Amino acid sequence: MTSGGVVEDEKNRSVANDYQHQQQPPHPPPFQGVSNYPPPQQQPPPPGYPQPAQPYVSGYAVNGVTEHDRLPCCGIGIGWLLFILGFFFGAIPWYIGFFLFLFSRNPREKPGYIACAIGAVIATIFIVIGAVRGSGAWS
């Protein structure tokens, strides 16, 4: 029984060793651009000049984006607040948001202002149609 067990172990070892020693087909090298064009080289800044700051967020590089301040009005911004208030107070907050959209430079507030502008345009259309219908001009 011991000799049979040894033979089995030798068979298993030889199979495992043969599998480990098999030659794997070579993988092609990764593509690295055109062979006759050198890769771009980045020059470090001259001595005496500070290195540019490179912001990172949990291991990932960010293209010059810094942490923003919190938006007012519970974090939704003035534009979206005016848009929501426009449903309760008529179209007046939408007109205020449209006016702010024309003169605002804050890109984080623009979507809310655009929503106010769309609401103001639709409200104006409904107001004009309602005024014309009420005057009896089309009857």
Secondary structure as a PSIPRED ss2 file (coil, helix, strand):
# PSIPRED VFORMAT (PSIPRED V4.0)

   1 M C   1.000  0.000  0.000
   2 T H   0.000  1.000  0.000
   3 S H   0.000  1.000  0.000
   4 G H   0.000  1.000  0.000
   5 G H   0.000  1.000  0.000
   6 V H   0.000  1.000  0.000
   7 V H   0.000  1.000  0.000
   8 E H   0.000  1.000  0.000
   9 D H   0.000  1.000  0.000
  10 E H   0.000  1.000  0.000
  11 K H   0.000  1.000  0.000
  12 N H   0.000  1.000  0.000
  13 R H   0.000  1.000  0.000
  14 S H   0.000  1.000  0.000
  15 V H   0.000  1.000  0.000
  16 A H   0.000  1.000  0.000
  17 N H   0.000  1.000  0.000
  18 D H   0.000  1.000  0.000
  19 Y H   0.000  1.000  0.000
  20 Q H   0.000  1.000  0.000
  21 H C   1.000  0.000  0.000
  22 Q C   1.000  0.000  0.000
  23 Q C   1.000  0.000  0.000
  24 Q C   1.000  0.000  0.000
  25 P C   1.000  0.000  0.000
  26 P C   1.000  0.000  0.000
  27 H C   1.000  0.000  0.000
  28 P C   1.000  0.000  0.000
  29 P C   1.000  0.000  0.000
  30 P C   1.000  0.000  0.000
  31 F C   1.000  0.000  0.000
  32 Q C   1.000  0.000  0.000
  33 G C   1.000  0.000  0.000
  34 V C   1.000  0.000  0.000
  35 S C   1.000  0.000  0.000
  36 N C   1.000  0.000  0.000
  37 Y C   1.000  0.000  0.000
  38 P C   1.000  0.000  0.000
  39 P C   1.000  0.000  0.000
  40 P C   1.000  0.000  0.000
  41 Q C   1.000  0.000  0.000
  42 Q C   1.000  0.000  0.000
  43 Q C   1.000  0.000  0.000
  44 P C   1.000  0.000  0.000
  45 P C   1.000  0.000  0.000
  46 P C   1.000  0.000  0.000
  47 P C   1.000  0.000  0.000
  48 G C   1.000  0.000  0.000
  49 Y C   1.000  0.000  0.000
  50 P C   1.000  0.000  0.000
  51 Q C   1.000  0.000  0.000
  52 P C   1.000  0.000  0.000
  53 A C   1.000  0.000  0.000
  54 Q C   1.000  0.000  0.000
  55 P C   1.000  0.000  0.000
  56 Y E   0.000  0.000  1.000
  57 V E   0.000  0.000  1.000
  58 S C   1.000  0.000  0.000
  59 G C   1.000  0.000  0.000
  60 Y E   0.000  0.000  1.000
  61 A E   0.000  0.000  1.000
  62 V C   1.000  0.000  0.000
  63 N C   1.000  0.000  0.000
  64 G C   1.000  0.000  0.000
  65 V C   1.000  0.000  0.000
  66 T C   1.000  0.000  0.000
  67 E C   1.000  0.000  0.000
  68 H C   1.000  0.000  0.000
  69 D C   1.000  0.000  0.000
  70 R C   1.000  0.000  0.000
  71 L C   1.000  0.000  0.000
  72 P C   1.000  0.000  0.000
  73 C C   1.000  0.000  0.000
  74 C C   1.000  0.000  0.000
  75 G C   1.000  0.000  0.000
  76 I C   1.000  0.000  0.000
  77 G C   1.000  0.000  0.000
  78 I H   0.000  1.000  0.000
  79 G H   0.000  1.000  0.000
  80 W H   0.000  1.000  0.000
  81 L H   0.000  1.000  0.000
  82 L H   0.000  1.000  0.000
  83 F H   0.000  1.000  0.000
  84 I H   0.000  1.000  0.000
  85 L H   0.000  1.000  0.000
  86 G H   0.000  1.000  0.000
  87 F H   0.000  1.000  0.000
  88 F H   0.000  1.000  0.000
  89 F C   1.000  0.000  0.000
  90 G C   1.000  0.000  0.000
  91 A C   1.000  0.000  0.000
  92 I H   0.000  1.000  0.000
  93 P H   0.000  1.000  0.000
  94 W H   0.000  1.000  0.000
  95 Y H   0.000  1.000  0.000
  96 I H   0.000  1.000  0.000
  97 G H   0.000  1.000  0.000
  98 F H   0.000  1.000  0.000
  99 F H   0.000  1.000  0.000
 100 L H   0.000  1.000  0.000
 101 F H   0.000  1.000  0.000
 102 L H   0.000  1.000  0.000
 103 F H   0.000  1.000  0.000
 104 S C   1.000  0.000  0.000
 105 R C   1.000  0.000  0.000
 106 N C   1.000  0.000  0.000
 107 P C   1.000  0.000  0.000
 108 R C   1.000  0.000  0.000
 109 E C   1.000  0.000  0.000
 110 K H   0.000  1.000  0.000
 111 P H   0.000  1.000  0.000
 112 G H   0.000  1.000  0.000
 113 Y H   0.000  1.000  0.000
 114 I H   0.000  1.000  0.000
 115 A H   0.000  1.000  0.000
 116 C H   0.000  1.000  0.000
 117 A H   0.000  1.000  0.000
 118 I H   0.000  1.000  0.000
 119 G H   0.000  1.000  0.000
 120 A H   0.000  1.000  0.000
 121 V H   0.000  1.000  0.000
 122 I H   0.000  1.000  0.000
 123 A H   0.000  1.000  0.000
 124 T H   0.000  1.000  0.000
 125 I H   0.000  1.000  0.000
 126 F H   0.000  1.000  0.000
 127 I H   0.000  1.000  0.000
 128 V H   0.000  1.000  0.000
 129 I H   0.000  1.000  0.000
 130 G H   0.000  1.000  0.000
 131 A H   0.000  1.000  0.000
 132 V H   0.000  1.000  0.000
 133 R H   0.000  1.000  0.000
 134 G H   0.000  1.000  0.000
 135 S H   0.000  1.000  0.000
 136 G C   1.000  0.000  0.000
 137 A C   1.000  0.000  0.000
 138 W C   1.000  0.000  0.000
 139 S C   1.000  0.000  0.000
